[in-house]
Amino acid sequence: MKALTINKPEQFGRVAVMMGGSAAEREVSLRSGAAVYKALKANGIDAIALDVTGSPFEALAGQKIDRVFNIIHGRGGEDGVLQAVLEVLGIPYTGSGVMASALTMDKLRTKLCWKGYGLITPKWYLLRDNADLDDCIEKLGFPVIVKPAQEGSSIGMSKASNRDELQNALTLAAKYRCDVYAEAWVSGKEYTVGVLGGEALPVIRLETPNAFYDYEAKYQATTTKYHCPSGLSEELEQFIRNLAVTACEVVGIKGWARVDVFIDDLGQYQLIEVNTVPGMTDHSLVPMAAKQAGIEFEELVWRILETSCGK
């Protein structure tokens, strides 16, 4: 990992940790934000915590700040909206810019970009309404996983193994007011890779007894297992790390992110999605991978904040 570029906390100026938001991931964001704020203060950085409950303009009104640590997950914080506000106000911020944030918040458009570049992602079918169910079944078969295209933390996702389950999954996902798609079920092992400053962190292998790595498995379960080191061969570990960096570069990601990937039963990788504002809770994966690389949480937060510099 590259050397730190800023060595004194006062060089950051006053930092606003923007957290919360109004999306489905609000509670996770508040937990991430509290952890980030605590780490910034421990680093001697002049930080304030802003719980965004409405317009980001309102949250920032009257605040004298030099930069923003954005830890709002999901729509309103991870989709280019907050980034555009901060660009207009001339305030530097952590993470990716408007274009990459907006693009990668939409899982479908991200998959199209990856496919256009020649990267491999599971087959999918756009579900507009119940009239699409039979064509979806013909194209993908069963099982499938149904997803709202613009939600994170596995919110609104469900596995379907027959037509009735597919219809119910569509009904659930449609509640989140965005495109819904079914994705071919991947049998294999699931991995995730943090990317920080253009470099990949150690790979984590995820293992859960749940049907998939859902919200409960991510934030509540004690049965989820995280393997880091991943158990991959050195050559395959490096391949997956390089793949994660490439997947980020293709969609214009800057600063930091986390890429989710399967290796299926045939040994083929399958890119699933990328998160541009990953979680920073006690269950989160980027801090876990960073620790394996010798980067403790407070240093990780410092390094992420450095990504706001030079903007």
ChimeraX attribute file (.defattr): number of C-alpha atoms within 10 A of each C-alpha:
attribute: neighborCount
match mode: 1-to-1
recipient: residues
	/A:1	12
	/A:2	9
	/A:3	7
	/A:4	10
	/A:5	10
	/A:6	14
	/A:7	10
	/A:8	10
	/A:9	15
	/A:10	11
	/A:11	11
	/A:12	21
	/A:13	13
	/A:14	18
	/A:15	22
	/A:16	22
	/A:17	24
	/A:18	26
	/A:19	28
	/A:20	28
	/A:21	25
	/A:22	19
	/A:23	18
	/A:24	18
	/A:25	20
	/A:26	20
	/A:27	16
	/A:28	19
	/A:29	29
	/A:30	24
	/A:31	17
	/A:32	23
	/A:33	27
	/A:34	18
	/A:35	17
	/A:36	26
	/A:37	24
	/A:38	16
	/A:39	19
	/A:40	23
	/A:41	14
	/A:42	11
	/A:43	16
	/A:44	11
	/A:45	20
	/A:46	17
	/A:47	23
	/A:48	19
	/A:49	17
	/A:50	21
	/A:51	19
	/A:52	22
	/A:53	14
	/A:54	12
	/A:55	14
	/A:56	20
	/A:57	13
	/A:58	11
	/A:59	14
	/A:60	17
	/A:61	9
	/A:62	8
	/A:63	12
	/A:64	10
	/A:65	17
	/A:66	15
	/A:67	23
	/A:68	24
	/A:69	27
	/A:70	26
	/A:71	28
	/A:72	31
	/A:73	32
	/A:74	25
	/A:75	23
	/A:76	20
	/A:77	27
	/A:78	29
	/A:79	26
	/A:80	21
	/A:81	18
	/A:82	23
	/A:83	27
	/A:84	16
	/A:85	16
	/A:86	20
	/A:87	15
	/A:88	9
	/A:89	11
	/A:90	12
	/A:91	15
	/A:92	21
	/A:93	29
	/A:94	24
	/A:95	28
	/A:96	24
	/A:97	24
	/A:98	20
	/A:99	16
	/A:100	22
	/A:101	27
	/A:102	23
	/A:103	20
	/A:104	27
	/A:105	26
	/A:106	21
	/A:107	23
	/A:108	22
	/A:109	15
	/A:110	23
	/A:111	23
	/A:112	13
	/A:113	17
	/A:114	20
	/A:115	14
	/A:116	11
	/A:117	13
	/A:118	9
	/A:119	17
	/A:120	16
	/A:121	20
	/A:122	15
	/A:123	15
	/A:124	19
	/A:125	20
	/A:126	18
	/A:127	22
	/A:128	14
	/A:129	12
	/A:130	12
	/A:131	9
	/A:132	13
	/A:133	20
	/A:134	13
	/A:135	13
	/A:136	22
	/A:137	18
	/A:138	9
	/A:139	13
	/A:140	17
	/A:141	15
	/A:142	18
	/A:143	19
	/A:144	26
	/A:145	20
	/A:146	29
	/A:147	30
	/A:148	28
	/A:149	25
	/A:150	23
	/A:151	23
	/A:152	25
	/A:153	21
	/A:154	17
	/A:155	18
	/A:156	24
	/A:157	24
	/A:158	22
	/A:159	20
	/A:160	20
	/A:161	14
	/A:162	13
	/A:163	16
	/A:164	11
	/A:165	16
	/A:166	25
	/A:167	17
	/A:168	16
	/A:169	24
	/A:170	26
	/A:171	15
	/A:172	18
	/A:173	23
	/A:174	20
	/A:175	11
	/A:176	18
	/A:177	11
	/A:178	15
	/A:179	17
	/A:180	28
	/A:181	25
	/A:182	28
	/A:183	22
	/A:184	20
	/A:185	20
	/A:186	19
	/A:187	11
	/A:188	15
	/A:189	15
	/A:190	21
	/A:191	22
	/A:192	27
	/A:193	26
	/A:194	28
	/A:195	26
	/A:196	23
	/A:197	18
	/A:198	19
	/A:199	16
	/A:200	24
	/A:201	25
	/A:202	24
	/A:203	29
	/A:204	26
	/A:205	20
	/A:206	21
	/A:207	17
	/A:208	17
	/A:209	11
	/A:210	12
	/A:211	9
	/A:212	17
	/A:213	16
	/A:214	18
	/A:215	15
	/A:216	15
	/A:217	22
	/A:218	17
	/A:219	15
	/A:220	11
	/A:221	15
	/A:222	11
	/A:223	11
	/A:224	17
	/A:225	14
	/A:226	17
	/A:227	14
	/A:228	17
	/A:229	14
	/A:230	16
	/A:231	12
	/A:232	14
	/A:233	9
	/A:234	9
	/A:235	8
	/A:236	11
	/A:237	17
	/A:238	15
	/A:239	12
	/A:240	23
	/A:241	21
	/A:242	15
	/A:243	19
	/A:244	27
	/A:245	24
	/A:246	17
	/A:247	21
	/A:248	23
	/A:249	13
	/A:250	15
	/A:251	20
	/A:252	16
	/A:253	27
	/A:254	21
	/A:255	23
	/A:256	25
	/A:257	25
	/A:258	24
	/A:259	25
	/A:260	18
	/A:261	23
	/A:262	23
	/A:263	17
	/A:264	15
	/A:265	11
	/A:266	8
	/A:267	10
	/A:268	11
	/A:269	22
	/A:270	19
	/A:271	23
	/A:272	20
	/A:273	21
	/A:274	27
	/A:275	23
	/A:276	29
	/A:277	24
	/A:278	25
	/A:279	24
	/A:280	24
	/A:281	19
	/A:282	12
	/A:283	18
	/A:284	14
	/A:285	22
	/A:286	27
	/A:287	23
	/A:288	23
	/A:289	25
	/A:290	21
	/A:291	17
	/A:292	16
	/A:293	14
	/A:294	11
	/A:295	17
	/A:296	14
	/A:297	18
	/A:298	17
	/A:299	17
	/A:300	20
	/A:301	21
	/A:302	20
	/A:303	22
	/A:304	19
	/A:305	24
	/A:306	20
	/A:307	21
	/A:308	21
	/A:309	16
	/A:310	7
	/A:311	12
